[in-house]
Structure formats: C-alpha cells, structure tokens
C-alpha cells in the first residue's frame, strides 16, 4: 500500500536492492525480506530473476523475524516501510528511498547514488533525539483514523464520529485552514 503511493520510482522495489548493491562494501550481503502481507501482485517470474542477478543478495523467507534482521544488520534499507522505523528504535541507521513518515528523523539517510554505506553503518544518534522527533511529529498529526487496521487500538472508537472528523480535517487541509503534517518534498 505505502510503497506504491510513496515510493516514487522505487515502487519497483528491486531498484532498491540494485542501488544498494552498486555501493555495497566488499564482504557485505543484502538480505531481502518480503512483507508477510505481500501477495503475488507485481511478483512475476522476472521479479525473482532480477533479484537472483544482484551481487551479494540473499532472499529470506517472509516469516523471518524482522526484529532479528534489523538487530543484526549494519543498516536497514526500505522504500518507506516499518522496517526502517524498527531499526531506528534499536538505534540502528536506516536508508529510505521513498516518502517514509520518519524520513527526517535522526539516524535516517535518504538514498542517493554513491552513499558511503560503511560511514552510514557507523552513524550513531541519541535515542532521546529520536523520541523528540517522534513526539514533534505526533504533535502535528491530525485526529482520526484513516487506516481501519488500527481502529481496534483506539479507545472507544466510533466509526461515524471518526468519519466526520476525518472528512472535516481533509476539507480543512484542502482549503488551507489547517497546516499539513508533512512538508511537501519531491521524491528522488
């Protein structure tokens, strides 16, 4: 869902692995894990053929623990997914290729050709700075739930009240009466 809308050219996720592979230090490996909710969409035979041709790449089963992978990884790279956020929460650096909601947080590096992956792996940032960035973002967010997967996490969720609040917020955003949560940025 988010990769298709926030990934820009990297909605073709193999471009991520190909880009990382070009700058991959000798002896490093790329581990690729599918989101467990990924279906066969955009996964024809050429997808796996292209993956198999990338130097240093190993495809791991989707049931592999993301937490284990990010704990052991030098860097976590993602288009805009949760894996990057999970790595940051463990004080591990992340590279993002698309419009990740946490893209401006400490420890995040926006991809560009020729990145020094060893230097990024050595990046350290205080956890308190990450907490501040997350708190500042949360303070700018608007009320309401737009992804109904999360409705069970909301206390006393009422679908009708939520729909009215979200509709009013969207109308206010479109008409400029409320500030945007995220600044508009061009994707690479």
Buried (B, 14 or more C-beta within 10 A) or exposed (E): EBBEEBBBEBBBBBBBBBBBBEBBEEEBEBBBBBBEEEEEEEEEEEBEEBBEEBEBBEBEEEEBEBEEBBEEBBBBBBBBBBBBBBBBBEBBBBBBBBBBBBBBBBBBBBBEEEBEBEEBBEBEBEEEEBEEBBEEBEEEEBEBBEEEEEEEEEEEEEEEEBEEBBEBBBEEBEEEEBEEEEEEEEBB
